[in-house]
């Protein structure tokens, strides 16, 4: 059975896992950060580059229902270490072997499966070992560590590439994830899982979820929200680099990668703020307002964003804040109605 840790040990676990998640996620967006450099180097079309970006998210999407569901039957620590191991392997292969479309596609897909095995399973590690009173803050810290690490991933990837080459950036990301694997593997105690009364097939029966119309409404809205967020992260650097080149703008100190890092930091703060706003403004009203804002900003970026680098940068920063503003409300709404 699951053993809830005492307060001191629980605090240590939360801190350890937040550090581990930071180390794992720091390389998550190295590919989008370096896309303007690697796409012409490998003669990739926009479509081909998009498929490499999509392989990460596609593999994540397919792996999440399996890996997260298995934590009901298998120690979440084992699933988490499996995910971190694939992250280590994916970054390592990318740094050593990636030289074109197919190698990059496969390596990013492996890393995407690794992400599926670390993101929600890390939260499950906390939920099983931390008491209800501490869980809310632990969840916020877990989300913040991933958000901050994802934000700094863009600037870190760009900086490491300039310092030692793009291959070294991915090798360092692999080493960082391996350090996280050692931390969790050596420190977090294993736990036994009570055998569910349902069959193995029953564990993957999603019909009750599909019948919950309210939860599915939130989940569908969250799918659109995630699509926007992934598109912004996946193409933000490339879009800004294109605008800078087409308008003859000298980027100066604020490079596209640094702007995406700033966007991620503002987005993380907006996500936390959104939860407080929803309490006073109403969850549904906040989500509707944020989505209306997303429609407006997305249209403005598409129609006039290419006319000026600084205009594009400003619009994207506002767009990112609006997208992230609804994140916590959609998460809470989905979980609450489920």
FIFIGU-610641 format. One record per residue: residue in one letter; z, y, x of N, C-alpha, C in turn; residue number from 1. Coordinates in pm, whole numbers. Atoms other than C-alpha are relative to their C-alpha. Layout:
# FIFIGU-610641
residu, n.up, n.north, n.east, ca.up, ca.north, ca.east, c.up, c.north, c.east, num
A, Z, Y, X, Z, Y, X, Z, Y, X, NUM
...
END
This chain:
# FIFIGU-610641
residu, n.up, n.north, n.east, ca.up, ca.north, ca.east, c.up, c.north, c.east, num
X, 0, -120, 84, 0, 0, 0, 0, 126, 88, 1
X, 6, -125, -73, -52, 362, 103, 140, 57, 23, 2
X, -129, -60, -34, 244, 522, 283, -16, 149, 18, 3
X, 2, -146, -13, 299, 894, 230, 89, 39, 117, 4
X, -74, -39, -120, 410, 1053, 557, 106, 104, -33, 5
X, -98, -107, 16, 718, 1270, 593, -66, 133, 36, 6
X, 62, -132, -10, 657, 1645, 606, -49, 32, 141, 7
X, 37, -33, -138, 651, 1682, 985, -123, -79, 44, 8
X, 114, 83, -39, 415, 1390, 1040, -124, 36, -81, 9
X, 113, -40, 83, 198, 1503, 750, -64, 128, 53, 10
X, 53, -124, -58, 163, 1850, 903, -79, -29, 128, 11
X, 70, 37, -122, 65, 1692, 1234, -135, -65, -32, 12
X, 125, 64, 40, -197, 1479, 1057, -102, 102, -48, 13
X, 90, -103, 50, -344, 1781, 878, -60, 78, 116, 14
X, 48, -75, -116, -369, 1975, 1206, -98, -84, 82, 15
X, 86, 89, -78, -518, 1676, 1389, -136, -17, -66, 16
X, 127, 23, 69, -780, 1612, 1123, -85, 126, -5, 17
X, 76, -125, 0, -878, 1979, 1102, -67, 24, 136, 18
X, 58, -12, -134, -931, 1984, 1480, -116, -99, 17, 19
X, 104, 103, -10, -1127, 1658, 1461, -124, 39, -78, 20
X, 115, -40, 80, -1348, 1788, 1181, -77, 114, 67, 21
X, 66, -109, -73, -1419, 2101, 1385, -87, -56, 112, 22
X, 74, 61, -111, -1526, 1888, 1682, -120, -79, -49, 23
X, 111, 80, 55, -1743, 1664, 1463, -110, 90, -53, 24
X, 98, -82, 72, -1912, 1942, 1265, -67, 107, 85, 25
X, 53, -110, -80, -1984, 2183, 1551, -149, -17, 31, 26
X, 142, 22, -29, -2322, 2021, 1616, -87, -19, -122, 27
X, 72, 32, 123, -2423, 1985, 1251, -128, 81, -18, 28
X, 114, -87, 27, -2664, 2281, 1248, -69, 45, 129, 29
X, 74, -30, -123, -2796, 2273, 1603, -152, -4, -25, 30
X, 144, 9, 26, -3137, 2163, 1472, -52, 126, -71, 31
X, 51, -124, 61, -3180, 2457, 1228, 8, 121, 93, 32
X, -16, -113, -93, -3052, 2695, 1497, -112, 1, 104, 33
X, 100, 11, -107, -3308, 2567, 1748, -140, -28, -54, 34
X, 130, 30, 60, -3593, 2507, 1502, -110, 95, 47, 35
X, 107, -89, -48, -3787, 2824, 1605, -46, -32, 142, 36
X, 33, 37, -138, -3779, 2694, 1964, -69, -136, 6, 37
X, 49, 137, -11, -3848, 2324, 1904, -126, -26, -82, 38
X, 118, 24, 84, -4109, 2342, 1626, -130, 31, 74, 39
X, 124, -23, -76, -4377, 2513, 1840, -10, -87, 124, 40
X, 0, 85, -120, -4274, 2308, 2144, -59, -136, -30, 41
X, 48, 131, 41, -4351, 1987, 1953, -121, 9, -93, 42
X, 117, -24, 86, -4644, 2140, 1756, 25, -50, -142, 43
X, -34, 41, 136, -4466, 2078, 1425, -46, 106, -100, 44
X, 32, -92, 109, -4606, 2231, 1109, 129, 35, -75, 45
X, -117, -35, 81, -4368, 2401, 867, 43, -118, -86, 46
X, -31, 117, 83, -4391, 2092, 646, 72, -107, 81, 47
X, -64, 102, -84, -4306, 1856, 931, 141, 42, 40, 48
X, -134, -50, -36, -4015, 2074, 1043, 94, -11, -120, 49
X, -80, 11, 121, -3894, 2079, 682, 45, -143, -26, 50
X, -37, 140, 19, -3898, 1698, 666, 109, -42, 98, 51
X, -107, 30, -96, -3685, 1679, 981, 133, 56, -51, 52
X, -119, -59, 58, -3438, 1917, 820, 48, -81, -120, 53
X, -34, 74, 122, -3450, 1722, 494, 55, -140, 29, 54
X, -48, 136, -31, -3387, 1387, 666, 151, -4, 14, 55
X, -146, -9, -15, -3033, 1498, 747, 67, -1, -137, 56
X, -61, -10, 132, -2953, 1594, 389, -34, -121, -87, 57
X, 38, 117, 78, -3146, 1304, 237, 83, -121, 34, 58
X, -82, 112, -43, -2960, 1048, 444, 144, 18, -46, 59
X, -135, -30, 48, -2632, 1218, 357, 12, -32, -149, 60
X, -2, 18, 145, -2715, 1212, -14, 1, -148, -38, 61
X, 7, 143, 31, -2799, 840, -13, 125, -74, 47, 62
X, -114, 72, -59, -2500, 740, 202, 133, 34, -66, 63
X, -129, -43, 56, -2223, 938, 29, 51, -91, -112, 64
X, -55, 84, 107, -2198, 729, -291, 50, -135, 49, 65
X, -41, 130, -54, -2167, 413, -81, 126, 14, 85, 66
X, -110, -10, -96, -1936, 526, 198, 128, 52, -63, 67
X, -121, -55, 63, -1698, 734, -14, 60, -101, -98, 68
X, -49, 101, 94, -1674, 463, -280, 71, -114, 74, 69
X, -61, 109, -76, -1590, 205, -12, 142, 32, 46, 70
X, -137, -33, -42, -1273, 398, 76, 105, -51, -99, 71
X, -93, 64, 94, -1119, 242, -237, 31, -144, 40, 72
X, -16, 140, -39, -1157, -100, -71, 27, -18, 149, 73
X, -13, 8, -146, -1159, -28, 303, 81, 120, 48, 74
X, -80, -107, -58, -917, 179, 510, -90, 121, 30, 75
X, 83, -119, -25, -1060, 538, 505, -15, 33, 148, 76
X, 10, -24, -143, -985, 557, 876, -119, -73, 60, 77
X, 113, 77, -51, -1241, 284, 944, -133, 61, -41, 78
X, 123, -65, 46, -1505, 456, 732, -22, 130, 77, 79
X, 9, -127, -73, -1429, 788, 902, -49, -24, 143, 80
X, 40, 29, -138, -1459, 637, 1251, -145, -48, 5, 81
X, 141, 42, 8, -1787, 473, 1146, -91, 123, -9, 82
X, 80, -121, 15, -1920, 813, 1035, -5, 83, 127, 83
X, -4, -77, -125, -1805, 988, 1351, -83, -70, 108, 84
X, 78, 76, -97, -1958, 708, 1558, -150, 23, -16, 85
X, 141, -27, 24, -2296, 762, 1391, -37, 143, 39, 86
X, 24, -139, -42, -2264, 1136, 1453, -16, 7, 152, 87
X, 11, 8, -147, -2203, 1066, 1823, -136, -59, 39, 88
X, 124, 71, -31, -2499, 827, 1829, -122, 86, -32, 89
X, 115, -82, 40, -2735, 1061, 1639, -25, 116, 94, 90
X, 16, -112, -94, -2670, 1362, 1863, -45, -49, 138, 91
X, 36, 54, -131, -2693, 1146, 2175, -147, -38, 5, 92
X, 141, 39, 6, -3028, 998, 2072, -91, 123, -4, 93
X, 83, -121, 9, -3161, 1344, 1984, -12, 66, 137, 94
X, 2, -65, -130, -3063, 1486, 2321, -79, -76, 106, 95
X, 65, 83, -102, -3210, 1192, 2517, -145, -31, -35, 96
X, 131, 56, 36, -3513, 1075, 2318, -87, 89, -87, 97
X, 80, -78, 94, -3625, 1339, 2067, -112, 76, 73, 98
X, 114, -68, -62, -3974, 1460, 2159, -112, 30, -100, 99
X, 101, -24, 102, -4155, 1503, 1828, 55, -32, -138, 100
X, -41, 14, 139, -4151, 1449, 1455, 83, -125, -28, 101
X, -67, 123, 42, -4054, 1083, 1417, 134, -22, 69, 102
X, -129, 17, -69, -3785, 1072, 1683, 104, 98, -53, 103
X, -93, -99, 56, -3630, 1394, 1551, 41, -39, -142, 104
X, -28, 41, 138, -3657, 1265, 1192, 106, -109, -4, 105
X, -93, 113, 0, -3475, 940, 1269, 138, 43, 51, 106
X, -129, -44, -56, -3206, 1104, 1483, 78, 86, -97, 107
X, -69, -84, 97, -3127, 1363, 1219, 47, -80, -120, 108
X, -42, 86, 110, -3115, 1094, 951, 128, -76, 36, 109
X, -121, 70, -46, -2858, 899, 1156, 119, 95, -4, 110
X, -108, -99, 2, -2653, 1217, 1195, 41, 33, -143, 111
X, -30, -26, 140, -2677, 1277, 820, 88, -108, -60, 112
X, -87, 109, 47, -2528, 935, 747, 139, 17, 60, 113
X, -129, -27, -63, -2255, 1020, 996, 77, 109, -72, 114
X, -64, -110, 74, -2184, 1342, 807, 58, -53, -131, 115
X, -48, 60, 125, -2152, 1139, 486, 128, -79, 22, 116
X, -118, 80, -29, -1892, 921, 654, 118, 78, 52, 117
X, -111, -79, -55, -1678, 1210, 778, 48, 109, -94, 118
X, -36, -117, 80, -1683, 1491, 522, 104, -34, -108, 119
X, -92, 34, 108, -1526, 1345, 205, 102, -106, 42, 120
X, -96, 102, -44, -1366, 1050, 384, 115, 62, 78, 121
X, -109, -71, -67, -1169, 1295, 596, 101, 52, -101, 122
X, -89, -46, 106, -1030, 1442, 276, 78, -117, -60, 123
X, -68, 119, 52, -949, 1091, 155, 113, -42, 93, 124
X, -107, 29, -96, -748, 1035, 473, 125, 83, -30, 125
X, -113, -88, 31, -533, 1333, 380, 62, -36, -135, 126
X, -50, 27, 134, -506, 1246, 11, 89, -123, -5, 127
X, -77, 124, 1, -367, 902, 92, 132, 12, 76, 128
X, -117, -5, -87, -103, 1019, 340, 84, 127, -14, 129
X, -71, -127, 17, 5, 1369, 228, 48, 10, -144, 130
X, -53, -9, 136, 227, 1438, -71, -73, 109, -80, 131
X, 74, -89, 90, 98, 1631, -373, 28, 147, 29, 132
X, -37, -140, -25, 285, 1950, -280, -79, 57, 118, 133
X, 69, -47, -119, 116, 1975, 60, -152, -16, -11, 134
X, 142, 35, 4, -224, 1839, -48, -89, 121, -25, 135
X, 82, -116, 32, -352, 2170, -191, -31, 81, 126, 136
X, 21, -76, -124, -299, 2355, 138, -77, -82, 103, 137
X, 72, 87, -93, -421, 2055, 337, -149, -1, -33, 138
X, 140, -1, 42, -743, 2052, 133, -67, 131, 39, 139
X, 54, -131, -37, -792, 2425, 191, -24, 9, 150, 140
X, 17, 0, -146, -737, 2383, 566, -115, -89, 43, 141
X, 111, 92, -29, -977, 2087, 573, -134, 67, -28, 142
X, 124, -68, 36, -1246, 2288, 393, -29, 116, 95, 143
X, 18, -114, -90, -1188, 2592, 614, -46, -44, 139, 144
X, 39, 48, -133, -1217, 2389, 936, -147, -40, 2, 145
X, 141, 39, 8, -1552, 2246, 823, -88, 124, -17, 146
X, 78, -121, 21, -1674, 2585, 702, -13, 84, 126, 147
X, 3, -79, -123, -1580, 2765, 1023, -82, -69, 108, 148
X, 77, 74, -101, -1721, 2491, 1244, -149, 4, -30, 149
X, 141, -8, 38, -2045, 2487, 1046, -58, 138, 28, 150
X, 47, -136, -28, -2071, 2865, 1080, -26, 20, 149, 151
X, 15, -19, -145, -2017, 2862, 1456, -103, -95, 61, 152
X, 100, 95, -50, -2261, 2571, 1491, -129, 70, 39, 153
X, 126, -70, -29, -2558, 2812, 1480, 8, 75, 132, 154
X, -14, -79, -122, -2435, 3049, 1751, 26, -90, 121, 155
X, -31, 91, -111, -2299, 2762, 1963, -124, -73, 48, 156
X, 123, 70, -38, -2627, 2569, 1953, -95, 91, 75, 157
X, 88, -96, -65, -2825, 2879, 2045, 51, 34, 140, 158
X, -60, -36, -129, -2583, 2971, 2326, -13, -114, 101, 159
X, 10, 114, -90, -2575, 2620, 2475, -144, -25, 44, 160
X, 141, 19, -34, -2953, 2598, 2461, -45, 100, 106, 161
X, 36, -101, -100, -2991, 2923, 2653, 70, -27, 133, 162
X, -78, 23, -121, -2723, 2818, 2901, -48, -121, 79, 163
X, 30, 126, -71, -2830, 2461, 2979, -118, -78, -58, 164
X, 112, 70, 60, -3131, 2367, 2763, 39, -69, -131, 165
X, -30, 53, 132, -3162, 2226, 2413, 52, -144, 5, 166
X, -51, 138, -12, -3108, 1865, 2528, 151, -1, 27, 167
X, -142, -8, -33, -2772, 1959, 2676, 84, 39, -120, 168
X, -73, -41, 120, -2670, 2124, 2349, 34, -121, -86, 169
X, -25, 118, 83, -2708, 1796, 2160, 90, -101, 71, 170
X, -89, 90, -74, -2541, 1596, 2436, 144, 48, -6, 171
X, -135, -55, 11, -2241, 1830, 2425, 54, -22, -142, 172
X, -42, 27, 137, -2232, 1794, 2045, 43, -146, -15, 173
X, -36, 142, 3, -2224, 1416, 2094, 136, -22, 66, 174
X, -128, 14, -71, -1938, 1443, 2345, 114, 58, -83, 175
X, -102, -61, 85, -1747, 1673, 2109, 41, -94, -113, 176
X, -30, 95, 108, -1776, 1422, 1824, 72, -124, 53, 177
X, -68, 116, -59, -1670, 1139, 2057, 147, 30, 26, 178
X, -139, -40, -20, -1354, 1333, 2142, 77, -10, -132, 179
X, -63, 12, 132, -1280, 1352, 1768, 23, -147, -35, 180
X, -13, 145, 27, -1338, 974, 1740, 123, -55, 73, 181
X, -116, 46, -76, -1080, 913, 2013, 129, 51, -62, 182
X, -121, -59, 58, -829, 1149, 1852, 45, -77, -125, 183
X, -34, 68, 125, -842, 984, 1510, 29, -148, 25, 184
X, -17, 142, -27, -877, 632, 1647, 133, -33, 65, 185
X, -122, 28, -74, -574, 658, 1873, 127, 47, -70, 186
X, -120, -62, 56, -337, 868, 1661, 26, -39, -145, 187
X, -20, 26, 143, -394, 805, 1290, 29, -148, -23, 188
X, -33, 141, 23, -220, 483, 1179, -91, -62, -106, 189
X, 80, 67, 104, -419, 225, 981, 82, -17, -126, 190
X, -70, 24, 125, -333, 155, 619, -65, -115, -74, 191
X, 52, 109, 82, -370, -141, 390, -42, 56, -135, 192
X, 52, -44, 128, -569, -98, 70, 27, -107, -104, 193
X, -21, 95, 109, -460, -261, -255, -134, -41, -58, 194
X, 127, 51, 52, -740, -484, -385, -18, 40, -145, 195
X, 22, -40, 138, -889, -332, -703, -22, -122, -89, 196
X, 17, 109, 94, -901, -546, -1014, -145, -17, -43, 197
X, 139, 8, 40, -1268, -469, -1069, -80, -76, 104, 198
X, 88, 71, -93, -1554, -662, -910, -63, 99, 96, 199
X, 67, -88, -95, -1751, -530, -617, -105, 85, -66, 200
X, 101, -78, 72, -2031, -426, -851, 65, 109, -83, 201
X, -70, -97, 82, -1777, -253, -1073, 39, 125, 76, 202
X, -37, -116, -80, -1677, -26, -788, -112, 103, 4, 203
X, 115, -89, -8, -2028, 120, -792, -62, 24, -139, 204
X, 47, -25, 136, -2058, 149, -1172, 21, 147, -33, 205
X, -9, -145, 22, -2138, 516, -1226, -25, 39, -146, 206
X, 26, -32, 140, -2199, 488, -1601, 108, 87, -64, 207
X, -102, -92, 56, -1861, 644, -1692, -18, 144, 46, 208
X, 25, -135, -52, -1951, 940, -1472, -114, 65, -78, 209
X, 117, -53, 69, -2290, 983, -1637, 29, 32, -145, 210
X, -35, -26, 140, -2129, 969, -1983, 88, 123, -16, 211
X, -86, -119, 6, -1895, 1258, -1897, -89, 124, 8, 212
X, 99, -109, 6, -2119, 1543, -2012, 49, 126, 70, 213
X, -54, -120, -63, -1889, 1819, -1893, -4, -12, 152, 214
X, 2, 20, -145, -1851, 1670, -1545, -142, 2, 53, 215
X, 139, 2, -43, -2226, 1610, -1523, -62, 139, -3, 216
X, 50, -138, 3, -2293, 1971, -1624, 41, 73, 128, 217
X, -47, -61, -124, -2079, 2090, -1334, -71, -62, 121, 218
X, 65, 67, -113, -2231, 1829, -1102, -145, 46, 15, 219
X, 139, -48, -5, -2584, 1941, -1195, -7, 142, 55, 220
X, -5, -136, -54, -2492, 2303, -1131, 32, -2, 148, 221
X, -35, 11, -142, -2338, 2198, -802, -120, -46, 82, 222
X, 121, 45, -70, -2665, 2024, -710, -90, 119, 33, 223
X, 81, -120, -24, -2852, 2355, -750, 67, 89, 105, 224
X, -76, -78, -97, -2578, 2535, -559, -20, -57, 142, 225
X, 16, 64, -131, -2605, 2282, -274, -143, 15, 51, 226
X, 139, -20, -39, -2985, 2313, -274, -19, 138, 62, 227
X, 9, -136, -55, -2955, 2688, -222, 68, 9, 136, 228
X, -77, -8, -124, -2690, 2650, 46, -73, -73, 114, 229
X, 69, 78, -103, -2886, 2381, 233, -129, 68, 44, 230
X, 123, -71, -35, -3210, 2580, 217, 30, 120, 88, 231
X, -38, -117, -79, -3035, 2888, 352, 41, -40, 141, 232
X, -41, 48, -133, -2874, 2694, 637, -119, -58, 76, 233
X, 109, 70, -68, -3187, 2491, 710, -112, 91, 47, 234
X, 114, -85, -32, -3439, 2776, 714, 37, 142, 37, 235
X, -41, -138, -25, -3231, 3091, 770, -42, 53, 135, 236
X, 33, -45, -136, -3280, 3112, 1146, -152, 12, 16, 237
X, 146, -1, -12, -3650, 3024, 1125, -60, 118, -77, 238
X, 51, -111, 81, -3708, 3281, 848, 23, 134, 70, 239
X, -28, -126, -69, -3536, 3561, 1037, -82, 14, 128, 240
X, 82, -5, -121, -3721, 3470, 1357, -144, 37, -35, 241
X, 135, -33, 46, -4050, 3487, 1163, -11, 148, -35, 242
X, 3, -141, 39, -3965, 3828, 1016, 6, 90, 122, 243
X, -11, -79, -123, -3863, 3960, 1358, -133, 3, 74, 244
X, 127, 7, -72, -4189, 3839, 1513, -111, 73, -74, 245
X, 108, -60, 78, -4414, 3956, 1229, 13, 151, -14, 246
X, -20, -145, 11, -4260, 4305, 1216, 18, 67, 136, 247
X, -15, -55, -134, -4230, 4347, 1593, 139, 54, 27, 248
X, -138, -48, -15, -3853, 4391, 1571, 65, -64, 121, 249
X, -82, 53, -108, -3642, 4354, 1881, 138, -28, -55, 250
X, -122, 42, 69, -3341, 4160, 1763, 127, 62, 58, 251
X, -118, -57, -62, -3095, 4313, 2010, 114, -99, 6, 252
X, -119, 83, -10, -2744, 4180, 1995, 15, -97, -116, 253
X, -17, 85, 119, -2772, 4031, 1644, -123, -89, -14, 254
X, 110, 97, 6, -2998, 3729, 1684, 6, -75, -132, 255
X, -3, 79, 123, -3097, 3507, 1389, 114, -102, -3, 256
X, -108, 99, -3, -2851, 3237, 1502, 137, 66, -20, 257
X, -127, -70, 16, -2568, 3489, 1528, 18, 51, -143, 258
X, -7, -45, 139, -2652, 3628, 1184, 36, -115, -94, 259
X, -35, 116, 82, -2633, 3276, 1035, 146, -38, 21, 260
X, -143, 23, -23, -2294, 3235, 1199, 84, 98, -80, 261
X, -70, -101, 79, -2179, 3562, 1043, -8, -33, -148, 262
X, 17, 37, 140, -2321, 3446, 711, 96, -114, -37, 263
X, -90, 111, 27, -2124, 3121, 735, 146, 43, -7, 264
X, -138, -50, 2, -1801, 3307, 813, 29, 77, -128, 265
X, -17, -75, 124, -1849, 3546, 523, 0, -95, -120, 266
X, 7, 96, 109, -1939, 3251, 302, 130, -77, -17, 267
X, -129, 71, 7, -1619, 3064, 391, 107, 87, -65, 268
X, -96, -93, 62, -1414, 3372, 303, -31, 18, -148, 269
X, 39, -18, 139, -1614, 3416, -19, 38, -120, -85, 270
X, -37, 121, 73, -1547, 3056, -119, 148, 2, -37, 271
X, -144, -10, 27, -1171, 3109, -86, 29, 110, -101, 272
X, -18, -111, 93, -1195, 3443, -268, -45, -38, -141, 273
X, 54, 39, 129, -1402, 3287, -545, 99, -77, -84, 274
X, -100, 76, 73, -1121, 3053, -638, 101, 94, -67, 275
X, -96, -96, 56, -883, 3349, -689, -65, 83, -112, 276
X, 71, -78, 102, -1145, 3548, -881, -15, -81, -128, 277
X, 19, 86, 118, -1209, 3252, -1112, 127, -10, -84, 278
X, -127, 8, 73, -840, 3240, -1204, 14, 118, -97, 279
X, -15, -120, 82, -855, 3596, -1341, -124, 29, -84, 280
X, 127, -35, 65, -1222, 3625, -1438, -48, -112, -92, 281
X, 47, 116, 76, -1277, 3274, -1576, -103, -76, 81, 282
X, 87, 82, -85, -1450, 2982, -1402, -146, 7, -45, 283
X, 138, 1, 48, -1761, 2968, -1624, -65, 136, 17, 284
X, 56, -135, -14, -1808, 3344, -1621, -34, 30, 145, 285
X, 28, -22, -141, -1785, 3353, -1243, -125, -75, 44, 286
X, 116, 81, -38, -2037, 3069, -1201, -129, 61, -55, 287
X, 119, -60, 59, -2282, 3233, -1443, -39, 129, 72, 288
X, 29, -126, -69, -2250, 3571, -1271, -55, -25, 140, 289
X, 46, 31, -135, -2291, 3420, -924, -142, -56, -1, 290
X, 135, 58, 7, -2598, 3220, -1029, -103, 105, -36, 291
X, 91, -110, 32, -2754, 3529, -1184, -26, 85, 125, 292
X, 16, -73, -126, -2690, 3710, -856, -88, -75, 98, 293
X, 83, 81, -89, -2849, 3422, -666, -148, 12, -36, 294
X, 139, -16, 45, -3164, 3449, -877, -56, 134, 48, 295
X, 43, -133, -40, -3185, 3822, -807, -22, 10, 150, 296
X, 12, -13, -147, -3120, 3799, -431, -109, -89, 54, 297
X, 107, 89, -45, -3349, 3499, -385, -137, 62, -24, 298
X, 127, -66, 30, -3630, 3691, -556, -26, 117, 93, 299
X, 17, -115, -89, -3570, 4004, -349, -38, -44, 141, 300
X, 32, 49, -134, -3575, 3807, -23, -145, -46, 5, 301
X, 137, 51, 2, -3899, 3638, -125, -105, 108, -8, 302
X, 102, -103, 24, -4079, 3954, -235, 1, 112, 105, 303
X, -4, -114, -92, -3955, 4223, 6, 71, -31, 132, 304
X, -77, 33, -119, -3749, 4039, 270, -81, -2, 128, 305
X, 82, 9, -120, -4043, 3999, 508, -45, 136, 53, 306
X, 48, -133, -43, -4102, 4374, 533, 85, 60, 111, 307
X, -89, -58, -101, -3805, 4444, 761, 102, -105, 42, 308
X, -98, 97, -51, -3582, 4231, 984, 139, 33, -49, 309
X, -136, -39, 39, -3270, 4431, 905, 20, -8, -150, 310
X, -8, 17, 145, -3347, 4432, 534, 19, -147, -33, 311
X, -13, 144, 22, -3394, 4055, 545, 140, -49, 37, 312
X, -133, 41, -44, -3069, 4014, 738, 106, 43, -100, 313
X, -98, -49, 97, -2874, 4231, 494, -5, -76, -131, 314
X, 14, 74, 125, -3014, 4057, 188, 52, -143, 12, 315
X, -46, 137, -19, -2940, 3715, 334, 152, -9, 9, 316
X, -146, -1, -7, -2579, 3807, 412, 60, 12, -140, 317
X, -48, -14, 138, -2528, 3921, 52, -28, -127, -79, 318
X, 39, 124, 68, -2713, 3613, -75, 97, -112, 34, 319
X, -93, 105, -41, -2487, 3384, 128, 137, 15, -64, 320
X, -131, -26, 63, -2170, 3550, -5, -3, -41, -147, 321
X, 10, 34, 144, -2291, 3508, -366, -7, -151, -19, 322
X, 11, 146, 12, -2385, 3142, -311, 137, -64, 20, 323
X, -130, 62, -31, -2049, 3055, -153, 108, 40, -100, 324
X, -102, -50, 93, -1857, 3258, -414, 29, -101, -111, 325
X, -16, 94, 110, -1914, 2989, -678, 39, -140, 46, 326
X, -19, 135, -53, -1850, 2692, -448, 131, -62, -47, 327
X, -129, 58, 36, -1478, 2642, -512, 12, -19, -151, 328
X, -6, 13, 145, -1521, 2700, -887, -76, -123, -48, 329
X, 76, 119, 37, -1789, 2432, -912, 72, -128, 41, 330
X, -76, 117, -46, -1579, 2191, -707, 118, -27, -94, 331
X, -115, 15, 88, -1271, 2254, -921, -43, -42, -139, 332
X, 48, 36, 132, -1472, 2232, -1241, -44, -145, -10, 333
X, 44, 139, -2, -1630, 1901, -1146, 119, -95, 4, 334
X, -116, 86, -13, -1300, 1747, -1039, 88, 5, -125, 335
X, -88, -16, 115, -1107, 1889, -1333, -53, -71, -124, 336
X, 56, 65, 119, -1345, 1765, -1603, -16, -150, 19, 337
X, 10, 144, -25, -1376, 1427, -1434, 134, -70, -27, 338
END
